[in-house]
Amino acid sequence: MEGPQFPMMVSYIWSAFVTLSGTRVSTGMGGINPISYTEIKAWSELTHTYLTPRDIEALKKLDSLYIRTLA
C-alpha cells in the first residue's frame, strides 16, 4: 500500500517524536503517559536540538494522536 510521500521538511519533528516516544513511561495499567514538556526540554538540551514553540506544539499533537490511536 502506497500513501503520500513523507514531507521531508518536517522529518526532524517525526524523528524527535519517535525518539521521545521510545522513552515514555507506562501508566502501569496498560496505557502510556504522554510525552511531557520536561522530557521534551531535557531531550532538546541533551541533543542540542532547538525546537520552536510551533515544533513543540506539533510534537504534542502527534503524541496526543498516537495515544488516542492506541486507546
KELORO-659252 format. One record per residue: residue in three letters; chain; x, y, z of N, C-alpha, C, O, CB in turn. Coordinates in steps of 0.1 Angstrom, whole numbers, always signed. Glycine has a CB too. Layout:
BEGIN
{node ALA A {X Y Z} {X Y Z} {X Y Z} {X Y Z} {X Y Z}}
...
This chain:
BEGIN
{node MET A {+8 -12 +0} {+0 +0 +0} {+9 +12 +0} {+18 +14 +8} {-10 +0 +12}}
{node GLU A {+6 +21 -9} {+14 +33 -10} {+6 +45 -6} {-6 +46 -10} {+20 +35 -24}}
{node GLY A {+11 +54 +2} {+5 +66 +6} {+12 +78 +0} {+21 +77 -9} {+4 +67 +21}}
{node PRO A {+9 +90 +5} {+16 +102 +0} {+30 +101 +5} {+34 +95 +14} {+9 +114 +6}}
{node GLN A {+39 +108 -3} {+53 +109 +1} {+54 +117 +14} {+47 +127 +16} {+61 +116 -11}}
{node PHE A {+64 +112 +22} {+66 +118 +35} {+72 +132 +33} {+82 +134 +25} {+76 +110 +44}}
{node PRO A {+66 +143 +39} {+72 +156 +38} {+85 +158 +45} {+85 +159 +57} {+62 +167 +43}}
{node MET A {+96 +158 +37} {+109 +159 +43} {+112 +171 +52} {+120 +171 +61} {+120 +159 +32}}
{node MET A {+104 +182 +49} {+106 +194 +57} {+103 +193 +72} {+107 +200 +80} {+97 +205 +51}}
{node VAL A {+95 +182 +75} {+91 +180 +89} {+97 +167 +95} {+93 +162 +105} {+76 +180 +90}}
{node SER A {+106 +161 +87} {+112 +149 +92} {+119 +150 +105} {+119 +140 +113} {+122 +144 +81}}
{node TYR A {+124 +162 +109} {+131 +163 +122} {+121 +162 +133} {+124 +158 +144} {+138 +177 +122}}
{node ILE A {+109 +167 +131} {+98 +166 +141} {+94 +151 +143} {+93 +147 +154} {+86 +174 +137}}
{node TRP A {+93 +144 +132} {+90 +130 +133} {+101 +122 +140} {+98 +114 +148} {+87 +124 +119}}
{node SER A {+113 +125 +137} {+124 +119 +143} {+125 +122 +158} {+127 +113 +166} {+138 +123 +137}}
{node ALA A {+122 +134 +162} {+121 +138 +176} {+110 +130 +183} {+112 +125 +194} {+120 +153 +178}}
{node PHE A {+99 +129 +176} {+87 +122 +182} {+91 +107 +184} {+88 +102 +195} {+75 +123 +173}}
{node VAL A {+96 +101 +174} {+100 +87 +176} {+110 +84 +187} {+108 +75 +195} {+106 +81 +162}}
{node THR A {+120 +93 +188} {+130 +92 +199} {+123 +94 +212} {+125 +85 +221} {+141 +102 +197}}
{node LEU A {+116 +104 +214} {+109 +107 +227} {+99 +97 +230} {+97 +93 +242} {+103 +121 +226}}
{node SER A {+92 +92 +220} {+81 +82 +223} {+88 +69 +228} {+81 +62 +237} {+74 +79 +210}}
{node GLY A {+100 +66 +224} {+107 +54 +229} {+111 +55 +244} {+115 +45 +249} {+118 +51 +221}}
{node THR A {+110 +67 +249} {+114 +69 +263} {+103 +70 +273} {+105 +72 +285} {+123 +81 +264}}
{node ARG A {+90 +69 +268} {+79 +72 +276} {+77 +61 +287} {+82 +50 +285} {+66 +73 +268}}
{node VAL A {+69 +65 +297} {+67 +56 +308} {+53 +51 +308} {+44 +58 +304} {+70 +63 +322}}
{node SER A {+51 +38 +311} {+38 +32 +312} {+30 +37 +324} {+36 +41 +334} {+39 +17 +313}}
{node THR A {+17 +37 +323} {+8 +41 +334} {+7 +30 +344} {+2 +33 +355} {-6 +45 +329}}
{node GLY A {+12 +18 +341} {+10 +7 +350} {-3 -1 +348} {-5 -11 +354} {+12 +11 +364}}
{node MET A {-12 +5 +340} {-25 -2 +337} {-27 -5 +322} {-38 -5 +317} {-36 +7 +343}}
{node GLY A {-15 -7 +315} {-16 -10 +301} {-16 +2 +292} {-16 +1 +280} {-28 -18 +299}}
{node GLY A {-17 +14 +298} {-17 +26 +290} {-3 +33 +290} {+7 +27 +296} {-27 +36 +295}}
{node ILE A {-2 +44 +283} {+11 +51 +283} {+9 +66 +287} {-2 +71 +284} {+18 +50 +269}}
{node ASN A {+18 +72 +293} {+18 +86 +296} {+22 +94 +284} {+30 +90 +276} {+26 +89 +308}}
{node PRO A {+16 +106 +283} {+20 +115 +272} {+35 +120 +275} {+40 +120 +286} {+11 +127 +271}}
{node ILE A {+41 +124 +264} {+54 +130 +265} {+53 +143 +271} {+45 +151 +267} {+61 +131 +251}}
{node SER A {+60 +146 +282} {+59 +158 +289} {+68 +169 +284} {+77 +167 +276} {+62 +156 +304}}
{node TYR A {+64 +181 +287} {+73 +193 +283} {+86 +191 +289} {+96 +195 +283} {+66 +206 +287}}
{node THR A {+87 +186 +301} {+100 +184 +308} {+109 +174 +300} {+121 +177 +298} {+98 +179 +322}}
{node GLU A {+103 +164 +295} {+110 +154 +287} {+115 +160 +274} {+126 +158 +269} {+102 +141 +284}}
{node ILE A {+106 +168 +268} {+110 +175 +255} {+122 +184 +258} {+131 +185 +250} {+98 +183 +249}}
{node LYS A {+121 +192 +268} {+131 +202 +272} {+144 +195 +274} {+155 +199 +269} {+127 +210 +284}}
{node ALA A {+144 +184 +282} {+156 +176 +285} {+162 +171 +273} {+174 +171 +270} {+153 +165 +295}}
{node TRP A {+154 +165 +264} {+159 +159 +251} {+165 +170 +243} {+176 +168 +237} {+148 +152 +244}}
{node SER A {+158 +181 +242} {+163 +192 +234} {+177 +197 +239} {+186 +200 +231} {+153 +203 +234}}
{node GLU A {+178 +198 +252} {+191 +203 +257} {+202 +193 +256} {+213 +196 +253} {+189 +206 +272}}
{node LEU A {+199 +180 +258} {+209 +169 +257} {+214 +167 +243} {+226 +164 +241} {+203 +157 +263}}
{node THR A {+205 +169 +233} {+209 +167 +219} {+213 +180 +212} {+216 +179 +200} {+198 +160 +212}}
{node HIS A {+212 +191 +219} {+215 +204 +213} {+206 +206 +201} {+211 +211 +191} {+230 +205 +209}}
{node THR A {+193 +202 +202} {+184 +204 +192} {+174 +215 +195} {+166 +214 +205} {+176 +191 +189}}
{node TYR A {+174 +226 +188} {+165 +237 +190} {+151 +234 +184} {+150 +230 +173} {+170 +250 +185}}
{node LEU A {+141 +235 +193} {+127 +233 +188} {+120 +246 +190} {+121 +252 +201} {+120 +222 +195}}
{node THR A {+113 +251 +180} {+105 +263 +182} {+92 +259 +189} {+88 +248 +190} {+101 +269 +168}}
{node PRO A {+85 +269 +195} {+72 +266 +201} {+62 +259 +191} {+55 +250 +196} {+65 +279 +205}}
{node ARG A {+63 +262 +179} {+55 +255 +169} {+59 +241 +167} {+50 +232 +166} {+55 +262 +155}}
{node ASP A {+72 +238 +168} {+77 +224 +167} {+71 +216 +179} {+67 +205 +178} {+92 +224 +167}}
{node ILE A {+72 +222 +191} {+67 +216 +203} {+53 +213 +202} {+48 +202 +207} {+71 +224 +215}}
{node GLU A {+45 +223 +197} {+31 +221 +196} {+28 +209 +186} {+19 +201 +189} {+24 +234 +190}}
{node ALA A {+36 +208 +176} {+34 +197 +166} {+37 +183 +173} {+30 +174 +171} {+43 +199 +154}}
{node LEU A {+48 +183 +181} {+51 +171 +188} {+40 +167 +198} {+36 +155 +198} {+64 +173 +197}}
{node LYS A {+35 +176 +205} {+24 +173 +214} {+11 +168 +207} {+4 +159 +212} {+20 +186 +223}}
{node LYS A {+8 +174 +195} {-3 +169 +188} {-1 +155 +182} {-10 +147 +182} {-6 +179 +176}}
{node LEU A {+11 +153 +177} {+14 +139 +173} {+13 +129 +184} {+7 +118 +183} {+29 +138 +167}}
{node ASP A {+18 +133 +196} {+17 +124 +208} {+2 +122 +212} {-1 +110 +215} {+24 +131 +220}}
{node SER A {-6 +132 +212} {-20 +130 +215} {-27 +121 +205} {-35 +112 +209} {-27 +144 +215}}
{node LEU A {-24 +123 +192} {-30 +114 +182} {-25 +100 +184} {-33 +90 +183} {-26 +119 +168}}
{node TYR A {-12 +98 +187} {-7 +85 +189} {-14 +78 +201} {-17 +66 +200} {+8 +86 +192}}
{node ILE A {-15 +85 +212} {-22 +79 +224} {-36 +76 +221} {-41 +65 +225} {-21 +89 +236}}
{node ARG A {-43 +85 +214} {-57 +82 +211} {-59 +70 +201} {-68 +62 +203} {-64 +94 +204}}
{node THR A {-49 +68 +192} {-49 +57 +183} {-47 +44 +190} {-53 +34 +187} {-38 +59 +172}}
{node LEU A {-39 +44 +200} {-36 +32 +208} {-48 +28 +217} {-49 +16 +220} {-24 +33 +216}}
{node ALA A {-56 +38 +221} {-67 +35 +230} {-78 +28 +225} {-88 +25 +232} {-71 +48 +236}}
